Amino acid sequence: MNDKDNNDKKDKKTWNISVDQKPFDWTSQFITGLEVKTLVHAPATKGVWLKIPGPNDDLPVADTDRIDLGLQQGREHFFTGDTQTTEG
């Protein structure tokens, strides 16, 4: 391995995320809802949310929504689930 190869690996930034409590290293600053689902093999019918700390509601993430992972310090937490519930 030469110095260029070493520098290329050092320059590759990764973002630490978790999806359904499973940790992942993501190599892009942005991630879509569809990419989140793909990581955990969630069906297309499931929804994705970004966990928001504190009393605020969690943020729904549509398949085409792009979340900027560079805005927050630390790990971003996503979760998947049913998008609609039925009474019963």
C-alpha positions in Angstrom: 0.0 0.0 0.0 1.4 3.4 -0.9 1.0 6.8 0.8 -1.9 7.8 -1.6 -3.9 4.7 -0.5 -3.3 5.6 3.1 -4.4 9.2 2.6 -7.5 8.2 0.7 -8.6 6.0 3.6 -7.9 8.8 6.1 -9.9 11.3 4.0 -13.0 9.0 3.9 -15.3 10.4 6.6 -18.0 8.2 8.1 -21.1 9.1 10.0 -22.2 6.9 12.9 -25.9 6.2 12.7 -28.2 3.6 14.3 -31.3 2.1 12.7 -33.7 0.1 14.9 -30.9 0.1 17.6 -28.3 -1.4 15.1 -25.2 0.6 14.6 -24.0 1.5 11.1 -21.1 3.5 9.6 -22.4 5.6 6.7 -19.9 7.1 4.2 -22.0 9.9 2.9 -23.0 13.1 4.7 -26.6 12.6 3.5 -29.0 9.6 3.8 -32.5 9.1 2.5 -35.4 7.4 4.1 -35.2 4.6 1.4 -31.5 4.1 2.2 -32.3 3.8 5.9 -34.9 1.1 5.1 -32.4 -0.7 2.9 -29.9 -0.9 5.7 -32.3 -3.0 7.9 -34.2 -4.7 5.1 -37.4 -2.9 6.1 -40.4 -3.4 3.8 -41.3 -0.5 1.5 -44.6 -0.2 3.5 -42.8 0.8 6.7 -42.1 4.4 7.7 -38.8 5.9 8.9 -38.3 8.4 11.7 -35.3 10.4 13.0 -35.3 10.4 16.8 -35.4 13.9 18.2 -34.1 14.2 21.8 -36.3 15.8 24.4 -40.0 16.5 24.3 -40.3 17.2 20.6 -41.9 14.8 18.2 -39.6 12.5 16.2 -39.2 13.6 12.5 -40.8 11.4 9.9 -38.4 10.7 7.0 -40.0 10.0 3.6 -38.2 7.7 1.1 -36.9 10.7 -0.9 -36.1 13.0 2.1 -32.4 13.6 2.5 -31.2 14.0 6.1 -27.9 15.9 6.6 -25.8 13.8 9.1 -23.3 16.7 9.5 -25.7 18.9 11.4 -25.6 17.2 14.7 -22.7 16.0 17.0 -22.7 12.3 17.7 -24.8 9.4 16.4 -28.1 10.0 14.6 -30.8 7.5 15.6 -33.4 6.3 13.1 -36.2 3.8 13.6 -38.7 2.1 11.3 -42.3 1.1 12.0 -45.9 1.0 10.8 -47.0 4.3 9.3 -50.6 3.8 10.3 -52.3 2.1 13.2 -55.7 0.8 13.4 -58.1 0.8 16.3 -58.8 -2.4 17.9 
